[in-house]
Amino acid sequence: MRRCWLVGTICMALFAFGGHSSLAQEARSPKMVLKEQVFDFKEVKEGEVISHSFQVFNHGDEILRILRVRPGG
C-alpha cells in the first residue's frame, strides 16, 4: 500500500513540475498576430501590378523572426 502511495505521489509531482516548465516556455516565446489573414483583390486585369501590405505584430516576449514567406494559392 505504501509503495502504491509513493509511486502515485511521485507521478503527481512529475506531472505538476512538467506543466509549469511548459507554461514558462510558452510565455517566453514570440507570438505572431496578423491584423488580417486574407485580402481579396477582386478582379485584376492581366498585367496589372497590385500590392497589399499585411500588418504583423509580435505579442510575445521574444524576438519574432520571419524567415520565409509563401503566398497562398
PDB file of N, CA, C, O and CB in Angstrom:
ATOM      1  N   MET A   1       0.821  -1.198   0.000  1.00  0.00           N
ATOM      2  CA  MET A   1       0.000   0.000   0.000  1.00  0.00           C
ATOM      3  C   MET A   1       0.868   1.267   0.000  1.00  0.00           C
ATOM      4  O   MET A   1       0.592   2.223  -0.725  1.00  0.00           O
ATOM      5  CB  MET A   1      -0.936  -0.004   1.212  1.00  0.00           C
ATOM      6  N   ARG A   2       1.926   1.251   0.832  1.00  0.00           N
ATOM      7  CA  ARG A   2       2.809   2.412   0.899  1.00  0.00           C
ATOM      8  C   ARG A   2       3.514   2.641  -0.442  1.00  0.00           C
ATOM      9  O   ARG A   2       3.704   3.779  -0.872  1.00  0.00           O
ATOM     10  CB  ARG A   2       3.846   2.230   2.022  1.00  0.00           C
ATOM     11  N   ARG A   3       3.893   1.552  -1.085  1.00  0.00           N
ATOM     12  CA  ARG A   3       4.586   1.683  -2.361  1.00  0.00           C
ATOM     13  C   ARG A   3       3.666   2.316  -3.413  1.00  0.00           C
ATOM     14  O   ARG A   3       4.112   3.160  -4.190  1.00  0.00           O
ATOM     15  CB  ARG A   3       5.087   0.307  -2.844  1.00  0.00           C
ATOM     16  N   CYS A   4       2.424   1.930  -3.443  1.00  0.00           N
ATOM     17  CA  CYS A   4       1.452   2.498  -4.387  1.00  0.00           C
ATOM     18  C   CYS A   4       1.268   3.988  -4.123  1.00  0.00           C
ATOM     19  O   CYS A   4       1.206   4.788  -5.057  1.00  0.00           O
ATOM     20  CB  CYS A   4       0.092   1.765  -4.282  1.00  0.00           C
ATOM     21  N   TRP A   5       1.181   4.356  -2.841  1.00  0.00           N
ATOM     22  CA  TRP A   5       1.025   5.762  -2.472  1.00  0.00           C
ATOM     23  C   TRP A   5       2.254   6.569  -2.890  1.00  0.00           C
ATOM     24  O   TRP A   5       2.129   7.692  -3.377  1.00  0.00           O
ATOM     25  CB  TRP A   5       0.789   5.898  -0.956  1.00  0.00           C
ATOM     26  N   LEU A   6       3.449   5.986  -2.695  1.00  0.00           N
ATOM     27  CA  LEU A   6       4.693   6.660  -3.043  1.00  0.00           C
ATOM     28  C   LEU A   6       4.800   6.861  -4.558  1.00  0.00           C
ATOM     29  O   LEU A   6       5.181   7.939  -5.014  1.00  0.00           O
ATOM     30  CB  LEU A   6       5.895   5.858  -2.526  1.00  0.00           C
ATOM     31  N   VAL A   7       4.470   5.841  -5.329  1.00  0.00           N
ATOM     32  CA  VAL A   7       4.510   5.948  -6.786  1.00  0.00           C
ATOM     33  C   VAL A   7       3.512   6.992  -7.273  1.00  0.00           C
ATOM     34  O   VAL A   7       3.824   7.778  -8.167  1.00  0.00           O
ATOM     35  CB  VAL A   7       4.216   4.584  -7.436  1.00  0.00           C
ATOM     36  N   GLY A   8       2.327   7.004  -6.698  1.00  0.00           N
ATOM     37  CA  GLY A   8       1.310   7.997  -7.063  1.00  0.00           C
ATOM     38  C   GLY A   8       1.765   9.414  -6.757  1.00  0.00           C
ATOM     39  O   GLY A   8       1.550  10.321  -7.561  1.00  0.00           O
ATOM     40  N   THR A   9       2.382   9.614  -5.617  1.00  0.00           N
ATOM     41  CA  THR A   9       2.872  10.933  -5.230  1.00  0.00           C
ATOM     42  C   THR A   9       3.977  11.405  -6.168  1.00  0.00           C
ATOM     43  O   THR A   9       3.998  12.570  -6.566  1.00  0.00           O
ATOM     44  CB  THR A   9       3.380  10.910  -3.788  1.00  0.00           C
ATOM     45  N   ILE A  10       4.891  10.511  -6.521  1.00  0.00           N
ATOM     46  CA  ILE A  10       5.974  10.867  -7.433  1.00  0.00           C
ATOM     47  C   ILE A  10       5.416  11.229  -8.807  1.00  0.00           C
ATOM     48  O   ILE A  10       5.850  12.207  -9.416  1.00  0.00           O
ATOM     49  CB  ILE A  10       6.984   9.710  -7.552  1.00  0.00           C
ATOM     50  N   CYS A  11       4.463  10.451  -9.293  1.00  0.00           N
ATOM     51  CA  CYS A  11       3.857  10.743 -10.599  1.00  0.00           C
ATOM     52  C   CYS A  11       3.167  12.101 -10.603  1.00  0.00           C
ATOM     53  O   CYS A  11       3.284  12.860 -11.566  1.00  0.00           O
ATOM     54  CB  CYS A  11       2.853   9.651 -10.976  1.00  0.00           C
ATOM     55  N   MET A  12       2.449  12.405  -9.529  1.00  0.00           N
ATOM     56  CA  MET A  12       1.765  13.697  -9.446  1.00  0.00           C
ATOM     57  C   MET A  12       2.779  14.837  -9.414  1.00  0.00           C
ATOM     58  O   MET A  12       2.562  15.873 -10.043  1.00  0.00           O
ATOM     59  CB  MET A  12       0.859  13.752  -8.198  1.00  0.00           C
ATOM     60  N   ALA A  13       3.881  14.660  -8.693  1.00  0.00           N
ATOM     61  CA  ALA A  13       4.904  15.701  -8.613  1.00  0.00           C
ATOM     62  C   ALA A  13       5.551  15.928  -9.979  1.00  0.00           C
ATOM     63  O   ALA A  13       5.769  17.073 -10.376  1.00  0.00           O
ATOM     64  CB  ALA A  13       5.975  15.324  -7.572  1.00  0.00           C
ATOM     65  N   LEU A  14       5.858  14.852 -10.698  1.00  0.00           N
ATOM     66  CA  LEU A  14       6.448  14.990 -12.034  1.00  0.00           C
ATOM     67  C   LEU A  14       5.482  15.662 -12.995  1.00  0.00           C
ATOM     68  O   LEU A  14       5.892  16.492 -13.807  1.00  0.00           O
ATOM     69  CB  LEU A  14       6.860  13.622 -12.583  1.00  0.00           C
ATOM     70  N   PHE A  15       4.215  15.316 -12.913  1.00  0.00           N
ATOM     71  CA  PHE A  15       3.207  15.930 -13.775  1.00  0.00           C
ATOM     72  C   PHE A  15       3.086  17.423 -13.485  1.00  0.00           C
ATOM     73  O   PHE A  15       3.008  18.231 -14.410  1.00  0.00           O
ATOM     74  CB  PHE A  15       1.846  15.239 -13.588  1.00  0.00           C
ATOM     75  N   ALA A  16       3.070  17.789 -12.219  1.00  0.00           N
ATOM     76  CA  ALA A  16       2.954  19.201 -11.838  1.00  0.00           C
ATOM     77  C   ALA A  16       4.191  19.976 -12.268  1.00  0.00           C
ATOM     78  O   ALA A  16       4.068  21.095 -12.767  1.00  0.00           O
ATOM     79  CB  ALA A  16       2.745  19.337 -10.318  1.00  0.00           C
ATOM     80  N   PHE A  17       5.372  19.414 -12.087  1.00  0.00           N
ATOM     81  CA  PHE A  17       6.607  20.087 -12.483  1.00  0.00           C
ATOM     82  C   PHE A  17       6.681  20.254 -13.995  1.00  0.00           C
ATOM     83  O   PHE A  17       7.082  21.316 -14.472  1.00  0.00           O
ATOM     84  CB  PHE A  17       7.823  19.309 -11.982  1.00  0.00           C
ATOM     85  N   GLY A  18       6.309  19.248 -14.749  1.00  0.00           N
ATOM     86  CA  GLY A  18       6.322  19.313 -16.208  1.00  0.00           C
ATOM     87  C   GLY A  18       5.361  20.363 -16.730  1.00  0.00           C
ATOM     88  O   GLY A  18       5.683  21.042 -17.705  1.00  0.00           O
ATOM     89  N   GLY A  19       4.212  20.523 -16.131  1.00  0.00           N
ATOM     90  CA  GLY A  19       3.233  21.523 -16.546  1.00  0.00           C
ATOM     91  C   GLY A  19       3.742  22.938 -16.377  1.00  0.00           C
ATOM     92  O   GLY A  19       3.516  23.793 -17.233  1.00  0.00           O
ATOM     93  N   HIS A  20       4.433  23.190 -15.269  1.00  0.00           N
ATOM     94  CA  HIS A  20       4.945  24.541 -15.020  1.00  0.00           C
ATOM     95  C   HIS A  20       6.071  24.909 -15.974  1.00  0.00           C
ATOM     96  O   HIS A  20       6.163  26.060 -16.402  1.00  0.00           O
ATOM     97  CB  HIS A  20       5.431  24.661 -13.586  1.00  0.00           C
ATOM     98  N   SER A  21       6.919  23.962 -16.311  1.00  0.00           N
ATOM     99  CA  SER A  21       8.030  24.291 -17.206  1.00  0.00           C
ATOM    100  C   SER A  21       7.522  24.587 -18.610  1.00  0.00           C
ATOM    101  O   SER A  21       8.061  25.466 -19.284  1.00  0.00           O
ATOM    102  CB  SER A  21       9.052  23.144 -17.243  1.00  0.00           C
ATOM    103  N   SER A  22       6.499  23.872 -19.065  1.00  0.00           N
ATOM    104  CA  SER A  22       5.972  24.146 -20.397  1.00  0.00           C
ATOM    105  C   SER A  22       5.245  25.487 -20.441  1.00  0.00           C
ATOM    106  O   SER A  22       5.287  26.171 -21.464  1.00  0.00           O
ATOM    107  CB  SER A  22       5.033  23.025 -20.834  1.00  0.00           C
ATOM    108  N   LEU A  23       4.589  25.873 -19.369  1.00  0.00           N
ATOM    109  CA  LEU A  23       3.927  27.169 -19.331  1.00  0.00           C
ATOM    110  C   LEU A  23       4.951  28.297 -19.351  1.00  0.00           C
ATOM    111  O   LEU A  23       4.730  29.328 -19.987  1.00  0.00           O
ATOM    112  CB  LEU A  23       3.039  27.280 -18.089  1.00  0.00           C
ATOM    113  N   ALA A  24       6.057  28.108 -18.665  1.00  0.00           N
ATOM    114  CA  ALA A  24       7.089  29.135 -18.636  1.00  0.00           C
ATOM    115  C   ALA A  24       7.708  29.308 -20.025  1.00  0.00           C
ATOM    116  O   ALA A  24       7.991  30.433 -20.438  1.00  0.00           O
ATOM    117  CB  ALA A  24       8.174  28.779 -17.602  1.00  0.00           C
ATOM    118  N   GLN A  25       7.918  28.215 -20.740  1.00  0.00           N
ATOM    119  CA  GLN A  25       8.480  28.312 -22.082  1.00  0.00           C
ATOM    120  C   GLN A  25       7.498  28.976 -23.031  1.00  0.00           C
ATOM    121  O   GLN A  25       7.899  29.760 -23.891  1.00  0.00           O
ATOM    122  CB  GLN A  25       8.866  26.929 -22.604  1.00  0.00           C
ATOM    123  N   GLU A  26       6.229  28.672 -22.884  1.00  0.00           N
ATOM    124  CA  GLU A  26       5.217  29.245 -23.768  1.00  0.00           C
ATOM    125  C   GLU A  26       5.109  30.756 -23.571  1.00  0.00           C
ATOM    126  O   GLU A  26       4.908  31.490 -24.539  1.00  0.00           O
ATOM    127  CB  GLU A  26       3.858  28.582 -23.522  1.00  0.00           C
ATOM    128  N   ALA A  27       5.238  31.224 -22.345  1.00  0.00           N
ATOM    129  CA  ALA A  27       5.119  32.650 -22.056  1.00  0.00           C
ATOM    130  C   ALA A  27       6.322  33.426 -22.596  1.00  0.00           C
ATOM    131  O   ALA A  27       6.204  34.617 -22.883  1.00  0.00           O
ATOM    132  CB  ALA A  27       4.980  32.877 -20.546  1.00  0.00           C
ATOM    133  N   ARG A  28       7.470  32.772 -22.739  1.00  0.00           N
ATOM    134  CA  ARG A  28       8.684  33.441 -23.204  1.00  0.00           C
ATOM    135  C   ARG A  28       8.995  33.037 -24.636  1.00  0.00           C
ATOM    136  O   ARG A  28      10.073  32.511 -24.915  1.00  0.00           O
ATOM    137  CB  ARG A  28       9.872  33.111 -22.287  1.00  0.00           C
ATOM    138  N   SER A  29       8.080  33.276 -25.523  1.00  0.00           N
ATOM    139  CA  SER A  29       8.297  32.954 -26.927  1.00  0.00           C
ATOM    140  C   SER A  29       7.648  34.018 -27.800  1.00  0.00           C
ATOM    141  O   SER A  29       6.779  34.752 -27.329  1.00  0.00           O
ATOM    142  CB  SER A  29       7.736  31.555 -27.265  1.00  0.00           C
ATOM    143  N   PRO A  30       8.055  34.117 -29.071  1.00  0.00           N
ATOM    144  CA  PRO A  30       7.388  35.065 -29.965  1.00  0.00           C
ATOM    145  C   PRO A  30       5.989  34.573 -30.312  1.00  0.00           C
ATOM    146  O   PRO A  30       5.736  33.369 -30.344  1.00  0.00           O
ATOM    147  CB  PRO A  30       8.213  35.277 -31.250  1.00  0.00           C
ATOM    148  N   LYS A  31       5.099  35.497 -30.568  1.00  0.00           N
ATOM    149  CA  LYS A  31       3.732  35.135 -30.964  1.00  0.00           C
ATOM    150  C   LYS A  31       3.303  36.088 -32.082  1.00  0.00           C
ATOM    151  O   LYS A  31       3.059  37.272 -31.847  1.00  0.00           O
ATOM    152  CB  LYS A  31       2.732  35.205 -29.736  1.00  0.00           C
ATOM    153  N   MET A  32       3.217  35.554 -33.289  1.00  0.00           N
ATOM    154  CA  MET A  32       2.846  36.372 -34.439  1.00  0.00           C
ATOM    155  C   MET A  32       1.329  36.513 -34.506  1.00  0.00           C
ATOM    156  O   MET A  32       0.593  35.530 -34.420  1.00  0.00           O
ATOM    157  CB  MET A  32       3.394  35.757 -35.749  1.00  0.00           C
ATOM    158  N   VAL A  33       0.881  37.747 -34.661  1.00  0.00           N
ATOM    159  CA  VAL A  33      -0.544  38.041 -34.794  1.00  0.00           C
ATOM    160  C   VAL A  33      -0.713  38.926 -36.028  1.00  0.00           C
ATOM    161  O   VAL A  33      -0.023  39.935 -36.175  1.00  0.00           O
ATOM    162  CB  VAL A  33      -1.119  38.740 -33.496  1.00  0.00           C
ATOM    163  N   LEU A  34      -1.626  38.548 -36.901  1.00  0.00           N
ATOM    164  CA  LEU A  34      -1.918  39.334 -38.102  1.00  0.00           C
ATOM    165  C   LEU A  34      -3.226  40.079 -37.906  1.00  0.00           C
ATOM    166  O   LEU A  34      -4.198  39.521 -37.397  1.00  0.00           O
ATOM    167  CB  LEU A  34      -1.987  38.429 -39.362  1.00  0.00           C
ATOM    168  N   LYS A  35      -3.248  41.352 -38.315  1.00  0.00           N
ATOM    169  CA  LYS A  35      -4.481  42.130 -38.229  1.00  0.00           C
ATOM    170  C   LYS A  35      -5.539  41.535 -39.154  1.00  0.00           C
ATOM    171  O   LYS A  35      -6.715  41.459 -38.799  1.00  0.00           O
ATOM    172  CB  LYS A  35      -4.219  43.613 -38.588  1.00  0.00           C
ATOM    173  N   GLU A  36      -5.109  41.112 -40.345  1.00  0.00           N
ATOM    174  CA  GLU A  36      -5.990  40.413 -41.283  1.00  0.00           C
ATOM    175  C   GLU A  36      -5.196  39.276 -41.910  1.00  0.00           C
ATOM    176  O   GLU A  36      -4.008  39.438 -42.186  1.00  0.00           O
ATOM    177  CB  GLU A  36      -6.554  41.386 -42.383  1.00  0.00           C
ATOM    178  N   GLN A  37      -5.825  38.139 -42.137  1.00  0.00           N
ATOM    179  CA  GLN A  37      -5.123  36.989 -42.679  1.00  0.00           C
ATOM    180  C   GLN A  37      -5.374  36.797 -44.168  1.00  0.00           C
ATOM    181  O   GLN A  37      -4.612  36.094 -44.832  1.00  0.00           O
ATOM    182  CB  GLN A  37      -5.526  35.751 -41.936  1.00  0.00           C
ATOM    183  N   VAL A  38      -6.414  37.400 -44.699  1.00  0.00           N
ATOM    184  CA  VAL A  38      -6.777  37.244 -46.111  1.00  0.00           C
ATOM    185  C   VAL A  38      -7.121  38.607 -46.679  1.00  0.00           C
ATOM    186  O   VAL A  38      -7.729  39.435 -46.000  1.00  0.00           O
ATOM    187  CB  VAL A  38      -7.971  36.256 -46.288  1.00  0.00           C
ATOM    188  N   PHE A  39      -6.729  38.842 -47.931  1.00  0.00           N
ATOM    189  CA  PHE A  39      -7.115  40.062 -48.620  1.00  0.00           C
ATOM    190  C   PHE A  39      -7.551  39.681 -50.025  1.00  0.00           C
ATOM    191  O   PHE A  39      -6.813  39.007 -50.744  1.00  0.00           O
ATOM    192  CB  PHE A  39      -5.947  41.103 -48.647  1.00  0.00           C
ATOM    193  N   ASP A  40      -8.736  40.105 -50.418  1.00  0.00           N
ATOM    194  CA  ASP A  40      -9.280  39.787 -51.739  1.00  0.00           C
ATOM    195  C   ASP A  40      -9.074  40.983 -52.659  1.00  0.00           C
ATOM    196  O   ASP A  40      -9.594  42.067 -52.395  1.00  0.00           O
ATOM    197  CB  ASP A  40     -10.792  39.409 -51.652  1.00  0.00           C
ATOM    198  N   PHE A  41      -8.323  40.793 -53.728  1.00  0.00           N
ATOM    199  CA  PHE A  41      -8.066  41.862 -54.684  1.00  0.00           C
ATOM    200  C   PHE A  41      -9.223  42.061 -55.664  1.00  0.00           C
ATOM    201  O   PHE A  41      -9.194  42.985 -56.477  1.00  0.00           O
ATOM    202  CB  PHE A  41      -6.796  41.570 -55.449  1.00  0.00           C
ATOM    203  N   LYS A  42     -10.227  41.212 -55.593  1.00  0.00           N
ATOM    204  CA  LYS A  42     -11.361  41.231 -56.531  1.00  0.00           C
ATOM    205  C   LYS A  42     -10.846  40.948 -57.934  1.00  0.00           C
ATOM    206  O   LYS A  42      -9.955  40.116 -58.106  1.00  0.00           O
ATOM    207  CB  LYS A  42     -12.113  42.604 -56.487  1.00  0.00           C
ATOM    208  N   GLU A  43     -11.392  41.629 -58.943  1.00  0.00           N
ATOM    209  CA  GLU A  43     -10.946  41.391 -60.320  1.00  0.00           C
ATOM    210  C   GLU A  43      -9.685  42.196 -60.623  1.00  0.00           C
ATOM    211  O   GLU A  43      -9.588  43.378 -60.294  1.00  0.00           O
ATOM    212  CB  GLU A  43     -12.061  41.755 -61.322  1.00  0.00           C
ATOM    213  N   VAL A  44      -8.723  41.528 -61.257  1.00  0.00           N
ATOM    214  CA  VAL A  44      -7.469  42.173 -61.620  1.00  0.00           C
ATOM    215  C   VAL A  44      -7.240  41.936 -63.112  1.00  0.00           C
ATOM    216  O   VAL A  44      -7.334  40.808 -63.597  1.00  0.00           O
ATOM    217  CB  VAL A  44      -6.268  41.626 -60.759  1.00  0.00           C
ATOM    218  N   LYS A  45      -6.943  43.000 -63.819  1.00  0.00           N
ATOM    219  CA  LYS A  45      -6.668  42.878 -65.251  1.00  0.00           C
ATOM    220  C   LYS A  45      -5.290  42.267 -65.458  1.00  0.00           C
ATOM    221  O   LYS A  45      -4.368  42.528 -64.685  1.00  0.00           O
ATOM    222  CB  LYS A  45      -6.761  44.255 -65.953  1.00  0.00           C
ATOM    223  N   GLU A  46      -5.152  41.466 -66.486  1.00  0.00           N
ATOM    224  CA  GLU A  46      -3.881  40.819 -66.781  1.00  0.00           C
ATOM    225  C   GLU A  46      -2.789  41.865 -67.003  1.00  0.00           C
ATOM    226  O   GLU A  46      -2.971  42.827 -67.750  1.00  0.00           O
ATOM    227  CB  GLU A  46      -4.014  39.908 -68.016  1.00  0.00           C
ATOM    228  N   GLY A  47      -1.659  41.658 -66.342  1.00  0.00           N
ATOM    229  CA  GLY A  47      -0.536  42.580 -66.468  1.00  0.00           C
ATOM    230  C   GLY A  47      -0.558  43.717 -65.464  1.00  0.00           C
ATOM    231  O   GLY A  47       0.436  44.430 -65.326  1.00  0.00           O
ATOM    232  N   GLU A  48      -1.664  43.903 -64.760  1.00  0.00           N
ATOM    233  CA  GLU A  48      -1.774  44.980 -63.766  1.00  0.00           C
ATOM    234  C   GLU A  48      -0.924  44.639 -62.535  1.00  0.00           C
ATOM    235  O   GLU A  48      -0.963  43.510 -62.047  1.00  0.00           O
ATOM    236  CB  GLU A  48      -3.266  45.204 -63.356  1.00  0.00           C
ATOM    237  N   VAL A  49      -0.168  45.601 -62.044  1.00  0.00           N
ATOM    238  CA  VAL A  49       0.653  45.403 -60.861  1.00  0.00           C
ATOM    239  C   VAL A  49      -0.170  45.778 -59.637  1.00  0.00           C
ATOM    240  O   VAL A  49      -0.711  46.881 -59.556  1.00  0.00           O
ATOM    241  CB  VAL A  49       1.965  46.240 -60.935  1.00  0.00           C
ATOM    242  N   ILE A  50      -0.261  44.856 -58.689  1.00  0.00           N
ATOM    243  CA  ILE A  50      -1.039  45.086 -57.469  1.00  0.00           C
ATOM    244  C   ILE A  50      -0.184  44.750 -56.259  1.00  0.00           C
ATOM    245  O   ILE A  50       0.767  43.973 -56.352  1.00  0.00           O
ATOM    246  CB  ILE A  50      -2.346  44.242 -57.468  1.00  0.00           C
ATOM    247  N   SER A  51      -0.529  45.339 -55.129  1.00  0.00           N
ATOM    248  CA  SER A  51       0.183  45.009 -53.888  1.00  0.00           C
ATOM    249  C   SER A  51      -0.744  45.244 -52.695  1.00  0.00           C
ATOM    250  O   SER A  51      -1.740  45.961 -52.784  1.00  0.00           O
ATOM    251  CB  SER A  51       1.487  45.861 -53.749  1.00  0.00           C
ATOM    252  N   HIS A  52      -0.385  44.623 -51.598  1.00  0.00           N
ATOM    253  CA  HIS A  52      -1.113  44.809 -50.345  1.00  0.00           C
ATOM    254  C   HIS A  52      -0.142  44.544 -49.203  1.00  0.00           C
ATOM    255  O   HIS A  52       0.656  43.610 -49.281  1.00  0.00           O
ATOM    256  CB  HIS A  52      -2.367  43.865 -50.259  1.00  0.00           C
ATOM    257  N   SER A  53      -0.194  45.328 -48.168  1.00  0.00           N
ATOM    258  CA  SER A  53       0.677  45.148 -47.006  1.00  0.00           C
ATOM    259  C   SER A  53      -0.120  44.545 -45.859  1.00  0.00           C
ATOM    260  O   SER A  53      -1.199  45.026 -45.514  1.00  0.00           O
ATOM    261  CB  SER A  53       1.313  46.494 -46.577  1.00  0.00           C
ATOM    262  N   PHE A  54       0.420  43.498 -45.279  1.00  0.00           N
ATOM    263  CA  PHE A  54      -0.182  42.881 -44.093  1.00  0.00           C
ATOM    264  C   PHE A  54       0.567  43.376 -42.869  1.00  0.00           C
ATOM    265  O   PHE A  54       1.798  43.394 -42.856  1.00  0.00           O
ATOM    266  CB  PHE A  54      -0.147  41.317 -44.178  1.00  0.00           C
ATOM    267  N   GLN A  55      -0.167  43.776 -41.841  1.00  0.00           N
ATOM    268  CA  GLN A  55       0.455  44.222 -40.601  1.00  0.00           C
ATOM    269  C   GLN A  55       0.706  43.003 -39.714  1.00  0.00           C
ATOM    270  O   GLN A  55      -0.207  42.231 -39.418  1.00  0.00           O
ATOM    271  CB  GLN A  55      -0.440  45.275 -39.870  1.00  0.00           C
ATOM    272  N   VAL A  56       1.963  42.849 -39.297  1.00  0.00           N
ATOM    273  CA  VAL A  56       2.368  41.730 -38.457  1.00  0.00           C
ATOM    274  C   VAL A  56       2.786  42.287 -37.105  1.00  0.00           C
ATOM    275  O   VAL A  56       3.591  43.215 -37.029  1.00  0.00           O
ATOM    276  CB  VAL A  56       3.528  40.907 -39.114  1.00  0.00           C
ATOM    277  N   PHE A  57       2.236  41.719 -36.040  1.00  0.00           N
ATOM    278  CA  PHE A  57       2.552  42.153 -34.680  1.00  0.00           C
ATOM    279  C   PHE A  57       3.156  40.995 -33.902  1.00  0.00           C
ATOM    280  O   PHE A  57       2.810  39.836 -34.134  1.00  0.00           O
ATOM    281  CB  PHE A  57       1.291  42.690 -33.962  1.00  0.00           C
ATOM    282  N   ASN A  58       4.045  41.300 -32.992  1.00  0.00           N
ATOM    283  CA  ASN A  58       4.612  40.310 -32.092  1.00  0.00           C
ATOM    284  C   ASN A  58       4.019  40.530 -30.708  1.00  0.00           C
ATOM    285  O   ASN A  58       4.349  41.509 -30.039  1.00  0.00           O
ATOM    286  CB  ASN A  58       6.170  40.397 -32.060  1.00  0.00           C
ATOM    287  N   HIS A  59       3.154  39.634 -30.277  1.00  0.00           N
ATOM    288  CA  HIS A  59       2.546  39.741 -28.953  1.00  0.00           C
ATOM    289  C   HIS A  59       3.241  38.831 -27.948  1.00  0.00           C
ATOM    290  O   HIS A  59       2.682  38.527 -26.895  1.00  0.00           O
ATOM    291  CB  HIS A  59       1.061  39.401 -29.024  1.00  0.00           C
ATOM    292  N   GLY A  60       4.460  38.394 -28.270  1.00  0.00           N
ATOM    293  CA  GLY A  60       5.229  37.541 -27.372  1.00  0.00           C
ATOM    294  C   GLY A  60       6.319  38.318 -26.670  1.00  0.00           C
ATOM    295  O   GLY A  60       6.426  39.536 -26.807  1.00  0.00           O
ATOM    296  N   ASP A  61       7.130  37.590 -25.913  1.00  0.00           N
ATOM    297  CA  ASP A  61       8.204  38.203 -25.123  1.00  0.00           C
ATOM    298  C   ASP A  61       9.570  38.111 -25.785  1.00  0.00           C
ATOM    299  O   ASP A  61      10.512  38.765 -25.336  1.00  0.00           O
ATOM    300  CB  ASP A  61       8.269  37.557 -23.771  1.00  0.00           C
ATOM    301  N   GLU A  62       9.700  37.320 -26.834  1.00  0.00           N
ATOM    302  CA  GLU A  62      10.968  37.141 -27.523  1.00  0.00           C
ATOM    303  C   GLU A  62      10.907  37.794 -28.905  1.00  0.00           C
ATOM    304  O   GLU A  62       9.837  38.203 -29.356  1.00  0.00           O
ATOM    305  CB  GLU A  62      11.315  35.639 -27.644  1.00  0.00           C
ATOM    306  N   ILE A  63      12.045  37.889 -29.567  1.00  0.00           N
ATOM    307  CA  ILE A  63      12.124  38.479 -30.902  1.00  0.00           C
ATOM    308  C   ILE A  63      11.437  37.557 -31.903  1.00  0.00           C
ATOM    309  O   ILE A  63      11.678  36.350 -31.915  1.00  0.00           O
ATOM    310  CB  ILE A  63      13.603  38.733 -31.313  1.00  0.00           C
ATOM    311  N   LEU A  64      10.586  38.129 -32.736  1.00  0.00           N
ATOM    312  CA  LEU A  64       9.905  37.374 -33.793  1.00  0.00           C
ATOM    313  C   LEU A  64      10.752  37.463 -35.055  1.00  0.00           C
ATOM    314  O   LEU A  64      11.012  38.553 -35.563  1.00  0.00           O
ATOM    315  CB  LEU A  64       8.450  37.919 -34.048  1.00  0.00           C
ATOM    316  N   ARG A  65      11.176  36.322 -35.550  1.00  0.00           N
ATOM    317  CA  ARG A  65      11.979  36.267 -36.777  1.00  0.00           C
ATOM    318  C   ARG A  65      11.144  35.608 -37.862  1.00  0.00           C
ATOM    319  O   ARG A  65      10.733  34.456 -37.717  1.00  0.00           O
ATOM    320  CB  ARG A  65      13.324  35.489 -36.551  1.00  0.00           C
ATOM    321  N   ILE A  66      10.892  36.328 -38.945  1.00  0.00           N
ATOM    322  CA  ILE A  66      10.167  35.778 -40.089  1.00  0.00           C
ATOM    323  C   ILE A  66      11.218  35.372 -41.104  1.00  0.00           C
ATOM    324  O   ILE A  66      11.850  36.225 -41.727  1.00  0.00           O
ATOM    325  CB  ILE A  66       9.133  36.814 -40.697  1.00  0.00           C
ATOM    326  N   LEU A  67      11.402  34.084 -41.269  1.00  0.00           N
ATOM    327  CA  LEU A  67      12.469  33.577 -42.125  1.00  0.00           C
ATOM    328  C   LEU A  67      12.018  33.269 -43.541  1.00  0.00           C
ATOM    329  O   LEU A  67      12.839  33.245 -44.459  1.00  0.00           O
ATOM    330  CB  LEU A  67      13.055  32.349 -41.520  1.00  0.00           C
ATOM    331  N   ARG A  68      10.728  33.034 -43.735  1.00  0.00           N
ATOM    332  CA  ARG A  68      10.242  32.669 -45.067  1.00  0.00           C
ATOM    333  C   ARG A  68       8.769  33.064 -45.177  1.00  0.00           C
ATOM    334  O   ARG A  68       8.003  32.923 -44.224  1.00  0.00           O
ATOM    335  CB  ARG A  68      10.432  31.135 -45.339  1.00  0.00           C
ATOM    336  N   VAL A  69       8.390  33.559 -46.347  1.00  0.00           N
ATOM    337  CA  VAL A  69       7.004  33.915 -46.610  1.00  0.00           C
ATOM    338  C   VAL A  69       6.595  33.212 -47.896  1.00  0.00           C
ATOM    339  O   VAL A  69       7.313  33.272 -48.894  1.00  0.00           O
ATOM    340  CB  VAL A  69       6.813  35.473 -46.718  1.00  0.00           C
ATOM    341  N   ARG A  70       5.446  32.546 -47.878  1.00  0.00           N
ATOM    342  CA  ARG A  70       4.940  31.879 -49.071  1.00  0.00           C
ATOM    343  C   ARG A  70       3.528  32.400 -49.347  1.00  0.00           C
ATOM    344  O   ARG A  70       2.672  32.365 -48.463  1.00  0.00           O
ATOM    345  CB  ARG A  70       4.946  30.318 -48.897  1.00  0.00           C
ATOM    346  N   PRO A  71       3.285  32.875 -50.546  1.00  0.00           N
ATOM    347  CA  PRO A  71       1.920  33.343 -50.882  1.00  0.00           C
ATOM    348  C   PRO A  71       0.958  32.171 -50.962  1.00  0.00           C
ATOM    349  O   PRO A  71       1.338  31.070 -51.360  1.00  0.00           O
ATOM    350  CB  PRO A  71       1.917  34.117 -52.223  1.00  0.00           C
ATOM    351  N   GLY A  72      -0.291  32.412 -50.584  1.00  0.00           N
ATOM    352  CA  GLY A  72      -1.315  31.376 -50.667  1.00  0.00           C
ATOM    353  C   GLY A  72      -1.802  31.226 -52.101  1.00  0.00           C
ATOM    354  O   GLY A  72      -1.522  32.063 -52.958  1.00  0.00           O
ATOM    355  N   GLY A  73      -2.518  30.171 -52.340  1.00  0.00           N
ATOM    356  CA  GLY A  73      -2.959  29.915 -53.708  1.00  0.00           C
ATOM    357  C   GLY A  73      -4.434  29.828 -53.850  1.00  0.00           C
ATOM    358  O   GLY A  73      -4.937  29.616 -54.954  1.00  0.00           O
TER     359      GLY A  73
END
